Amino acid sequence: MSSAVLERQSWLDGLRASHGLGASELTLPPSRQEDWRFTDLAPLLQLDPRALKPCGSAASAAWPVPEADVVRLQLGADGLTFSLAPGSQPLPEDAVLTGVEPGAASGLPCRLHASVAGPQLQLVLAAGARLRLELWLQPEAACALLAPRLRFLLAENAELELALRISSSASSLCLPWLEAELASGARLVEGQWLQGDAGAVLMAGSSIRQQPGSFYSRTAVVQGWALARQEPELLQCAGGAETCLRDLAVLNGTAIADLHSLVRFDGPDGRLDQLQKALVDGRSHSIFNGTVKVPRAAQGTDAAQLSRHLLLSEQAWVDTKPELEIVADDVRCSHGATVSSLADEELFYLRSRGIDRPAATELLRRGFCLEVLNQLPPLAAGWHPWQGSLAR
């Protein structure tokens, strides 16, 4: 048995010993597996699984008071429940908090999440209901294990605006998982701001099911993790729905950001607009694998997918793989990928107008990010993530 296999086995044994897992409940994917051949799991294996403990979320005085029509939830001190934060409004009467059964997804984030205990939230919105919901997670201590599972059921014409913010501490493992089912006419607009410590690991995933006439939008910003792997999966059950995906990763040092998305159309006239962007600096590594499946039943599909990377260092690298699997013959589908550096002519243009090189570089970096940041929902726009460390 190789040393790499032994290391993975030892890590899993530690996780099982700490969290009471069965002997065969979980395995780590080998590096030869296609979906993982670019992803280095070393940051995950460097975490001490015996030291990871469920942890509550510390409230911050810097958090603004939520708006009058906003419900804010934060992780309870015992790490097992959600509680309303001060200043928030009670949940609607049709909201139901229950346990959630694991979904059908089988990726590593889902399997890791299903293997450890964590807080669970199920929210049901009745037909025509509207809700603005904030979820803030900020571990109180290092070596935190956060595994929140969220499930949203939106009836016809229900609307949910969701803002999820996670700020991890050192040597933490965060395993957020989100499931949503959208009925006809339902709208889910989601914004995520996921900021991790340089020693923390994020394994996030989602499973979204859309009925015809529904709308789903997801805008996610990832920064600072040693390893951040996201696996959003989306199914338009009978086509006729609209999906908008926006992702931005800001990488430095030796950070690894890996986005593996899957969108499938099982009916005609579906729409997809997907944009993935990454700022890649230092010796960091950005990975994108976006799969769009258009079977024969999905005639009239209109899908666009674009991956754009901006390299800021000669030691940084990118692996990008947009994929379209098309069987239908009456579609409008496109995909593309670009990897570039800061353009000398753009820097020259700014410097010729009295802007020094550091300020010009910052302006170009910010402009690259704003195409995604401007798509954050109103509930998340106040976070101003382009300020501070993001602009440096």
C-alpha positions as a Markdown table, in Angstrom:
| # | Residue | x | y | z |
|---|---|---|---|---|
| 1 | Met | 0.0 | 0.0 | 0.0 |
| 2 | Ser | 1.5 | 3.4 | -1.0 |
| 3 | Ser | 2.3 | 6.1 | 1.5 |
| 4 | Ala | -0.4 | 8.4 | 0.0 |
| 5 | Val | -3.1 | 5.7 | 0.5 |
| 6 | Leu | -1.8 | 5.1 | 4.1 |
| 7 | Glu | -2.0 | 8.8 | 4.8 |
| 8 | Arg | -5.6 | 9.1 | 3.6 |
| 9 | Gln | -6.6 | 5.9 | 5.5 |
| 10 | Ser | -5.0 | 7.3 | 8.7 |
| 11 | Trp | -6.9 | 10.6 | 8.3 |
| 12 | Leu | -10.2 | 8.8 | 7.8 |
| 13 | Asp | -9.5 | 6.6 | 10.8 |
| 14 | Gly | -9.0 | 9.7 | 12.9 |
| 15 | Leu | -12.3 | 11.2 | 11.6 |
| 16 | Arg | -14.1 | 8.0 | 12.4 |
| 17 | Ala | -12.7 | 7.8 | 15.9 |
| 18 | Ser | -13.7 | 11.4 | 16.6 |
| 19 | His | -17.2 | 11.3 | 15.1 |
| 20 | Gly | -18.3 | 7.6 | 15.4 |
| 21 | Leu | -18.3 | 6.8 | 11.7 |
| 22 | Gly | -18.7 | 3.3 | 10.4 |
| 23 | Ala | -15.8 | 1.5 | 8.9 |
| 24 | Ser | -17.0 | 1.9 | 5.3 |
| 25 | Glu | -19.0 | 5.1 | 5.3 |
| 26 | Leu | -16.5 | 7.3 | 3.7 |
| 27 | Thr | -13.5 | 7.2 | 1.3 |
| 28 | Leu | -11.3 | 9.9 | -0.2 |
| 29 | Pro | -11.0 | 9.9 | -4.0 |
| 30 | Pro | -7.7 | 8.8 | -5.5 |
| 31 | Ser | -5.7 | 11.4 | -7.5 |
| 32 | Arg | -6.2 | 9.3 | -10.7 |
| 33 | Gln | -9.9 | 9.9 | -10.6 |
| 34 | Glu | -10.8 | 12.3 | -13.4 |
| 35 | Asp | -12.7 | 14.8 | -11.2 |
| 36 | Trp | -9.9 | 15.0 | -8.7 |
| 37 | Arg | -6.7 | 14.7 | -10.7 |
| 38 | Phe | -6.0 | 18.4 | -10.5 |
| 39 | Thr | -7.0 | 18.8 | -6.9 |
| 40 | Asp | -4.4 | 18.4 | -4.2 |
| 41 | Leu | -6.0 | 17.1 | -0.9 |
| 42 | Ala | -2.9 | 17.9 | 1.1 |
| 43 | Pro | -4.6 | 20.9 | 3.0 |
| 44 | Leu | -7.4 | 18.5 | 4.1 |
| 45 | Leu | -5.0 | 15.8 | 5.2 |
| 46 | Gln | -3.0 | 18.4 | 7.2 |
| 47 | Leu | -6.0 | 19.0 | 9.4 |
| 48 | Asp | -6.0 | 17.0 | 12.6 |
| 49 | Pro | -9.4 | 15.2 | 12.4 |
| 50 | Arg | -9.3 | 14.4 | 16.2 |
| 51 | Ala | -9.0 | 18.1 | 17.0 |
| 52 | Leu | -12.0 | 19.2 | 14.9 |
| 53 | Lys | -15.0 | 19.9 | 17.1 |
| 54 | Pro | -18.5 | 21.2 | 16.4 |
| 55 | Cys | -18.4 | 24.9 | 17.3 |
| 56 | Gly | -20.9 | 27.7 | 17.7 |
| 57 | Ser | -20.8 | 31.0 | 15.9 |
| 58 | Ala | -19.6 | 34.1 | 17.6 |
| 59 | Ala | -21.6 | 37.3 | 17.0 |
| 60 | Ser | -19.6 | 40.3 | 16.0 |
| 61 | Ala | -20.2 | 43.9 | 17.0 |
| 62 | Ala | -19.2 | 44.9 | 13.5 |
| 63 | Trp | -22.2 | 43.1 | 12.1 |
| 64 | Pro | -24.8 | 45.7 | 11.0 |
| 65 | Val | -28.3 | 45.4 | 12.4 |
| 66 | Pro | -30.5 | 43.6 | 9.7 |
| 67 | Glu | -33.1 | 45.5 | 7.8 |
| 68 | Ala | -36.6 | 45.4 | 9.2 |
| 69 | Asp | -37.9 | 42.8 | 6.7 |
| 70 | Val | -34.8 | 40.5 | 7.1 |
| 71 | Val | -34.5 | 37.3 | 9.1 |
| 72 | Arg | -31.0 | 36.7 | 10.4 |
| 73 | Leu | -29.9 | 33.3 | 11.6 |
| 74 | Gln | -26.7 | 32.3 | 13.2 |
| 75 | Leu | -25.3 | 29.0 | 14.5 |
| 76 | Gly | -26.2 | 28.3 | 18.1 |
| 77 | Ala | -23.6 | 28.0 | 20.9 |
| 78 | Asp | -24.0 | 24.2 | 21.1 |
| 79 | Gly | -23.4 | 23.8 | 17.4 |
| 80 | Leu | -26.6 | 21.8 | 16.8 |
| 81 | Thr | -29.3 | 24.4 | 16.3 |
| 82 | Phe | -29.9 | 27.7 | 14.7 |
| 83 | Ser | -31.1 | 30.7 | 16.7 |
| 84 | Leu | -32.4 | 34.1 | 15.7 |
| 85 | Ala | -29.8 | 36.8 | 16.1 |
| 86 | Pro | -30.6 | 40.1 | 18.0 |
| 87 | Gly | -32.6 | 42.5 | 15.8 |
| 88 | Ser | -34.0 | 39.9 | 13.5 |
| 89 | Gln | -37.6 | 39.1 | 12.8 |
| 90 | Pro | -39.3 | 35.7 | 13.6 |
| 91 | Leu | -39.6 | 33.1 | 10.9 |
| 92 | Pro | -42.9 | 33.1 | 8.9 |
| 93 | Glu | -45.6 | 30.8 | 10.3 |
| 94 | Asp | -45.2 | 28.5 | 7.3 |
| 95 | Ala | -41.6 | 27.9 | 8.0 |
| 96 | Val | -40.8 | 24.4 | 9.3 |
| 97 | Leu | -37.6 | 23.5 | 11.1 |
| 98 | Thr | -36.9 | 19.7 | 10.9 |
| 99 | Gly | -34.2 | 17.3 | 10.2 |
| 100 | Val | -33.1 | 16.8 | 6.6 |
| 101 | Glu | -32.4 | 13.5 | 5.0 |
| 102 | Pro | -29.2 | 13.3 | 2.8 |
| 103 | Gly | -29.9 | 14.0 | -0.9 |
| 104 | Ala | -29.0 | 12.0 | -3.9 |
| 105 | Ala | -25.7 | 13.8 | -4.6 |
| 106 | Ser | -22.7 | 11.6 | -4.2 |
| 107 | Gly | -19.7 | 14.0 | -4.4 |
| 108 | Leu | -17.1 | 14.2 | -1.6 |
| 109 | Pro | -18.6 | 17.4 | 0.0 |
| 110 | Cys | -21.9 | 15.7 | 0.3 |
| 111 | Arg | -20.4 | 12.4 | 1.6 |
| 112 | Leu | -18.2 | 14.3 | 4.1 |
| 113 | His | -21.2 | 16.3 | 5.3 |
| 114 | Ala | -23.4 | 13.2 | 5.6 |
| 115 | Ser | -20.7 | 11.6 | 7.8 |
| 116 | Val | -20.6 | 14.2 | 10.6 |
| 117 | Ala | -23.3 | 15.7 | 12.8 |
| 118 | Gly | -24.2 | 19.3 | 12.1 |
| 119 | Pro | -27.1 | 21.8 | 12.3 |
| 120 | Gln | -30.0 | 21.3 | 10.0 |
| 121 | Leu | -32.5 | 23.8 | 8.7 |
| 122 | Gln | -35.5 | 23.1 | 6.5 |
| 123 | Leu | -37.6 | 26.0 | 5.4 |
| 124 | Val | -40.9 | 25.7 | 3.5 |
| 125 | Leu | -42.3 | 28.8 | 1.7 |
| 126 | Ala | -45.9 | 28.7 | 0.8 |
| 127 | Ala | -47.3 | 29.8 | -2.5 |
| 128 | Gly | -46.6 | 33.5 | -3.1 |
| 129 | Ala | -44.6 | 33.9 | 0.2 |
| 130 | Arg | -41.6 | 36.2 | 0.2 |
| 131 | Leu | -38.6 | 36.0 | 2.6 |
| 132 | Arg | -35.2 | 37.7 | 2.9 |
| 133 | Leu | -32.9 | 35.5 | 4.9 |
| 134 | Glu | -29.3 | 36.0 | 6.2 |
| 135 | Leu | -27.2 | 33.2 | 7.6 |
| 136 | Trp | -23.9 | 34.2 | 9.3 |
| 137 | Leu | -21.4 | 31.6 | 10.4 |
| 138 | Gln | -18.2 | 32.7 | 12.2 |
| 139 | Pro | -16.6 | 30.0 | 14.3 |
| 140 | Glu | -15.8 | 31.0 | 17.9 |
| 141 | Ala | -12.4 | 29.1 | 18.0 |
| 142 | Ala | -9.8 | 27.4 | 15.9 |
| 143 | Cys | -10.2 | 23.7 | 14.8 |
| 144 | Ala | -13.9 | 24.2 | 14.2 |
| 145 | Leu | -16.1 | 21.7 | 12.3 |
| 146 | Leu | -19.0 | 23.4 | 10.6 |
| 147 | Ala | -21.4 | 21.2 | 8.7 |
| 148 | Pro | -24.7 | 23.2 | 8.2 |
| 149 | Arg | -27.3 | 21.5 | 6.0 |
| 150 | Leu | -30.0 | 23.8 | 4.5 |
| 151 | Arg | -33.0 | 22.7 | 2.6 |
| 152 | Phe | -35.5 | 25.1 | 1.0 |
| 153 | Leu | -38.8 | 24.1 | -0.5 |
| 154 | Leu | -40.4 | 27.0 | -2.5 |
| 155 | Ala | -44.0 | 26.6 | -3.6 |
| 156 | Glu | -45.4 | 28.3 | -6.7 |
| 157 | Asn | -44.4 | 31.9 | -7.0 |
| 158 | Ala | -42.6 | 32.0 | -3.7 |
| 159 | Glu | -39.5 | 34.2 | -3.5 |
| 160 | Leu | -36.4 | 33.7 | -1.3 |
| 161 | Glu | -33.4 | 36.1 | -1.2 |
| 162 | Leu | -30.6 | 34.3 | 0.7 |
| 163 | Ala | -27.3 | 35.7 | 1.9 |
| 164 | Leu | -24.8 | 33.2 | 3.3 |
| 165 | Arg | -21.6 | 34.4 | 4.9 |
| 166 | Ile | -18.9 | 32.2 | 6.4 |
| 167 | Ser | -15.7 | 33.4 | 8.0 |
| 168 | Ser | -13.6 | 30.5 | 9.1 |
| 169 | Ser | -10.9 | 30.3 | 11.8 |
| 170 | Ala | -7.6 | 28.6 | 11.6 |
| 171 | Ser | -7.4 | 24.8 | 10.9 |
| 172 | Ser | -11.2 | 24.6 | 10.5 |
| 173 | Leu | -13.2 | 22.4 | 8.2 |
| 174 | Cys | -16.4 | 23.8 | 6.7 |
| 175 | Leu | -18.9 | 21.6 | 5.0 |
| 176 | Pro | -22.0 | 23.6 | 4.0 |
| 177 | Trp | -24.6 | 21.8 | 1.9 |
| 178 | Leu | -27.7 | 23.4 | 0.4 |
| 179 | Glu | -30.7 | 21.7 | -1.3 |
| 180 | Ala | -33.5 | 23.6 | -2.9 |
| 181 | Glu | -36.7 | 22.6 | -4.8 |
| 182 | Leu | -38.3 | 25.4 | -6.8 |
| 183 | Ala | -41.9 | 25.0 | -8.1 |
| 184 | Ser | -43.2 | 26.8 | -11.1 |
| 185 | Gly | -42.8 | 30.6 | -10.8 |
| 186 | Ala | -40.6 | 30.3 | -7.7 |
| 187 | Arg | -37.5 | 32.5 | -7.4 |
| 188 | Leu | -34.3 | 31.8 | -5.3 |
| 189 | Val | -31.6 | 34.5 | -5.4 |
| 190 | Glu | -28.6 | 33.4 | -3.5 |
| 191 | Gly | -25.4 | 35.3 | -2.5 |
| 192 | Gln | -22.4 | 33.6 | -0.8 |
| 193 | Trp | -19.4 | 35.3 | 0.7 |
| 194 | Leu | -17.0 | 32.5 | 1.8 |
| 195 | Gln | -13.8 | 33.7 | 3.5 |
| 196 | Gly | -11.4 | 31.2 | 5.0 |
| 197 | Asp | -8.2 | 31.3 | 7.0 |
| 198 | Ala | -5.0 | 30.2 | 5.2 |
| 199 | Gly | -5.1 | 26.9 | 7.1 |
| 200 | Ala | -8.8 | 26.2 | 6.7 |
| 201 | Val | -10.6 | 23.9 | 4.2 |
| 202 | Leu | -14.0 | 24.4 | 2.5 |
| 203 | Met | -15.9 | 21.5 | 1.0 |
| 204 | Ala | -19.2 | 23.0 | -0.2 |
| 205 | Gly | -21.9 | 21.7 | -2.4 |
| 206 | Ser | -25.5 | 22.2 | -3.4 |
| 207 | Ser | -28.3 | 20.3 | -5.2 |
| 208 | Ile | -31.0 | 22.5 | -6.9 |
| 209 | Arg | -34.1 | 21.2 | -8.7 |
| 210 | Gln | -36.1 | 23.6 | -10.9 |
| 211 | Gln | -39.6 | 23.3 | -12.3 |
| 212 | Pro | -40.6 | 25.1 | -15.5 |
| 213 | Gly | -41.0 | 28.8 | -15.0 |
| 214 | Ser | -38.7 | 29.0 | -12.0 |
| 215 | Phe | -35.7 | 31.2 | -11.6 |
| 216 | Tyr | -32.4 | 30.5 | -9.7 |
| 217 | Ser | -29.5 | 32.8 | -9.3 |
| 218 | Arg | -26.3 | 32.0 | -7.4 |
| 219 | Thr | -23.4 | 34.5 | -6.9 |
| 220 | Ala | -20.5 | 33.2 | -4.8 |
| 221 | Val | -17.2 | 34.8 | -3.8 |
| 222 | Val | -14.4 | 32.6 | -2.3 |
| 223 | Gln | -11.2 | 33.9 | -0.8 |
| 224 | Gly | -8.4 | 32.8 | 1.6 |
| 225 | Trp | -8.9 | 29.1 | 2.1 |
| 226 | Ala | -6.0 | 26.6 | 1.9 |
| 227 | Leu | -8.4 | 24.5 | -0.2 |
| 228 | Ala | -11.9 | 25.4 | -1.4 |
| 229 | Arg | -13.8 | 22.8 | -3.3 |
| 230 | Gln | -17.4 | 23.6 | -4.5 |
| 231 | Glu | -19.7 | 21.2 | -6.2 |
| 232 | Pro | -23.0 | 22.9 | -7.2 |
| 233 | Glu | -25.4 | 20.6 | -9.1 |
| 234 | Leu | -28.5 | 21.8 | -10.8 |
| 235 | Leu | -31.3 | 20.1 | -12.6 |
| 236 | Gln | -34.0 | 21.7 | -14.7 |
| 237 | Cys | -36.5 | 18.9 | -14.3 |
| 238 | Ala | -38.6 | 19.6 | -17.3 |
| 239 | Gly | -36.8 | 22.5 | -18.9 |
| 240 | Gly | -38.4 | 25.9 | -19.3 |
| 241 | Ala | -36.5 | 27.4 | -16.3 |
| 242 | Glu | -33.8 | 30.1 | -16.0 |
| 243 | Thr | -30.5 | 29.7 | -14.2 |
| 244 | Cys | -27.8 | 32.3 | -13.6 |
| 245 | Leu | -24.4 | 31.2 | -12.0 |
| 246 | Arg | -21.7 | 33.7 | -11.1 |
| 247 | Asp | -18.5 | 32.6 | -9.3 |
| 248 | Leu | -15.4 | 34.5 | -8.2 |
| 249 | Ala | -12.3 | 33.2 | -6.5 |
| 250 | Val | -9.5 | 35.4 | -5.2 |
| 251 | Leu | -6.3 | 33.4 | -4.6 |
| 252 | Asn | -2.9 | 34.1 | -3.2 |
| 253 | Gly | -0.1 | 32.2 | -1.5 |
| 254 | Thr | -0.6 | 28.5 | -2.0 |
| 255 | Ala | -4.4 | 28.5 | -2.0 |
| 256 | Ile | -6.4 | 26.1 | -4.1 |
| 257 | Ala | -9.8 | 26.9 | -5.4 |
| 258 | Asp | -11.7 | 24.2 | -7.3 |
| 259 | Leu | -15.2 | 24.7 | -8.8 |
| 260 | His | -16.9 | 21.6 | -10.3 |
| 261 | Ser | -20.4 | 22.5 | -11.5 |
| 262 | Leu | -23.0 | 20.3 | -13.2 |
| 263 | Val | -26.1 | 21.6 | -15.0 |
| 264 | Arg | -28.6 | 19.3 | -16.7 |
| 265 | Phe | -31.6 | 20.1 | -18.7 |
| 266 | Asp | -34.3 | 17.4 | -18.8 |
| 267 | Gly | -36.8 | 19.3 | -20.9 |
| 268 | Pro | -37.0 | 22.0 | -23.7 |
| 269 | Asp | -36.5 | 25.8 | -23.6 |
| 270 | Gly | -34.2 | 26.0 | -20.6 |
| 271 | Arg | -31.8 | 28.9 | -20.1 |
| 272 | Leu | -28.4 | 29.1 | -18.5 |
| 273 | Asp | -25.9 | 31.9 | -18.1 |
| 274 | Gln | -22.7 | 30.9 | -16.3 |
| 275 | Leu | -19.6 | 32.9 | -15.6 |
| 276 | Gln | -16.6 | 31.8 | -13.5 |
| 277 | Lys | -13.7 | 34.1 | -12.8 |
| 278 | Ala | -10.6 | 33.9 | -10.7 |
| 279 | Leu | -7.7 | 36.2 | -9.7 |
| 280 | Val | -4.7 | 33.9 | -9.3 |
| 281 | Asp | -1.6 | 35.2 | -7.5 |
| 282 | Gly | 1.4 | 33.8 | -5.7 |
| 283 | Arg | 1.7 | 30.0 | -6.2 |
| 284 | Ser | -2.0 | 29.5 | -6.0 |
| 285 | His | -4.0 | 27.1 | -8.2 |
| 286 | Ser | -7.5 | 27.7 | -9.8 |
| 287 | Ile | -9.5 | 24.7 | -11.2 |
| 288 | Phe | -12.7 | 24.9 | -13.1 |
| 289 | Asn | -14.7 | 22.0 | -14.5 |
| 290 | Gly | -18.1 | 23.0 | -15.6 |
| 291 | Thr | -20.4 | 20.4 | -17.2 |
| 292 | Val | -23.6 | 21.2 | -19.1 |
| 293 | Lys | -25.7 | 18.3 | -20.3 |
| 294 | Val | -28.3 | 18.8 | -23.0 |
| 295 | Pro | -30.0 | 15.5 | -23.8 |
| 296 | Arg | -32.3 | 15.0 | -26.8 |
| 297 | Ala | -35.4 | 16.0 | -24.8 |
| 298 | Ala | -33.9 | 19.5 | -24.2 |
| 299 | Gln | -34.6 | 21.1 | -27.6 |
| 300 | Gly | -34.5 | 24.9 | -27.6 |
| 301 | Thr | -32.0 | 25.1 | -24.8 |
| 302 | Asp | -30.0 | 28.4 | -24.6 |
| 303 | Ala | -26.9 | 27.9 | -22.5 |
| 304 | Ala | -23.8 | 30.0 | -22.3 |
| 305 | Gln | -20.7 | 29.2 | -20.1 |
| 306 | Leu | -17.6 | 31.2 | -19.8 |
| 307 | Ser | -14.4 | 30.8 | -17.6 |
| 308 | Arg | -12.0 | 33.7 | -17.2 |
| 309 | His | -8.8 | 33.7 | -15.2 |
| 310 | Leu | -6.4 | 36.6 | -14.5 |
| 311 | Leu | -2.9 | 35.4 | -13.7 |
| 312 | Leu | -0.9 | 37.8 | -11.5 |
| 313 | Ser | 2.2 | 35.7 | -10.9 |
| 314 | Glu | 4.5 | 33.5 | -13.0 |
| 315 | Gln | 4.2 | 30.8 | -10.4 |
| 316 | Ala | 0.4 | 30.6 | -10.3 |
| 317 | Trp | -1.4 | 28.2 | -12.5 |
| 318 | Val | -4.9 | 27.3 | -13.9 |
| 319 | Asp | -6.7 | 24.2 | -15.1 |
| 320 | Thr | -10.0 | 25.1 | -16.8 |
| 321 | Lys | -12.3 | 22.7 | -18.5 |
| 322 | Pro | -15.7 | 23.9 | -19.6 |
| 323 | Glu | -17.8 | 21.1 | -21.1 |
| 324 | Leu | -20.9 | 20.9 | -23.1 |
| 325 | Glu | -22.5 | 17.4 | -23.7 |
| 326 | Ile | -25.2 | 18.1 | -26.4 |
| 327 | Val | -27.5 | 15.5 | -27.9 |
| 328 | Ala | -30.4 | 17.8 | -28.9 |
| 329 | Asp | -30.0 | 19.4 | -32.3 |
| 330 | Asp | -32.0 | 22.6 | -31.9 |
| 331 | Val | -30.1 | 24.5 | -29.3 |
| 332 | Arg | -28.0 | 27.7 | -28.8 |
| 333 | Cys | -25.1 | 26.6 | -26.6 |
| 334 | Ser | -21.6 | 28.2 | -26.2 |
| 335 | His | -18.7 | 27.9 | -23.9 |
| 336 | Gly | -15.2 | 29.4 | -23.7 |
| 337 | Ala | -12.2 | 29.8 | -21.4 |
| 338 | Thr | -9.5 | 32.5 | -21.2 |
| 339 | Val | -6.3 | 32.8 | -19.2 |
| 340 | Ser | -4.6 | 36.1 | -19.3 |
| 341 | Ser | -2.4 | 38.5 | -17.4 |
| 342 | Leu | -2.7 | 42.3 | -16.8 |
| 343 | Ala | -2.5 | 44.0 | -20.2 |
| 344 | Asp | 0.5 | 46.3 | -20.6 |
| 345 | Glu | -1.5 | 48.7 | -22.8 |
| 346 | Glu | -4.2 | 49.0 | -20.1 |
| 347 | Leu | -1.5 | 49.8 | -17.5 |
| 348 | Phe | 0.1 | 52.2 | -19.8 |
| 349 | Tyr | -3.2 | 54.0 | -20.4 |
| 350 | Leu | -3.8 | 54.5 | -16.7 |
| 351 | Arg | -0.2 | 55.5 | -15.9 |
| 352 | Ser | -0.2 | 58.0 | -18.8 |
| 353 | Arg | -3.1 | 59.8 | -16.9 |
| 354 | Gly | -1.1 | 60.2 | -13.7 |
| 355 | Ile | -2.0 | 56.9 | -11.9 |
| 356 | Asp | 0.9 | 55.1 | -10.4 |
| 357 | Arg | 1.5 | 51.4 | -11.2 |
| 358 | Pro | 0.2 | 49.9 | -7.8 |
| 359 | Ala | -3.0 | 52.0 | -8.1 |
| 360 | Ala | -3.5 | 51.1 | -11.7 |
| 361 | Thr | -3.0 | 47.4 | -11.0 |
| 362 | Glu | -5.6 | 47.6 | -8.2 |
| 363 | Leu | -8.1 | 49.3 | -10.5 |
| 364 | Leu | -7.7 | 46.6 | -13.1 |
| 365 | Arg | -8.0 | 43.9 | -10.5 |
| 366 | Arg | -11.2 | 45.5 | -9.1 |
| 367 | Gly | -12.7 | 45.9 | -12.5 |
| 368 | Phe | -12.1 | 42.2 | -13.2 |
| 369 | Cys | -13.9 | 41.3 | -10.0 |
| 370 | Leu | -16.8 | 43.7 | -10.3 |
| 371 | Glu | -18.5 | 41.8 | -13.2 |
| 372 | Val | -19.3 | 39.2 | -10.6 |
| 373 | Leu | -19.6 | 41.3 | -7.4 |
| 374 | Asn | -22.2 | 43.6 | -9.0 |
| 375 | Gln | -24.4 | 40.5 | -9.3 |
| 376 | Leu | -24.6 | 39.9 | -5.6 |
| 377 | Pro | -28.2 | 40.2 | -4.4 |
| 378 | Pro | -29.1 | 43.4 | -2.5 |
| 379 | Leu | -29.1 | 41.6 | 0.8 |
| 380 | Ala | -25.4 | 40.7 | 0.3 |
| 381 | Ala | -24.3 | 43.9 | -1.6 |
| 382 | Gly | -23.6 | 45.7 | 1.7 |
| 383 | Trp | -20.7 | 43.4 | 2.6 |
| 384 | His | -18.5 | 45.4 | 0.2 |
| 385 | Pro | -16.2 | 42.5 | -0.4 |
| 386 | Trp | -14.1 | 44.4 | -3.0 |
| 387 | Gln | -12.8 | 46.6 | -0.2 |
| 388 | Gly | -9.9 | 45.7 | 2.1 |
| 389 | Ser | -7.9 | 42.5 | 1.4 |
| 390 | Leu | -9.8 | 41.8 | -1.9 |
| 391 | Ala | -8.4 | 44.9 | -3.5 |
| 392 | Arg | -4.8 | 44.2 | -2.6 |
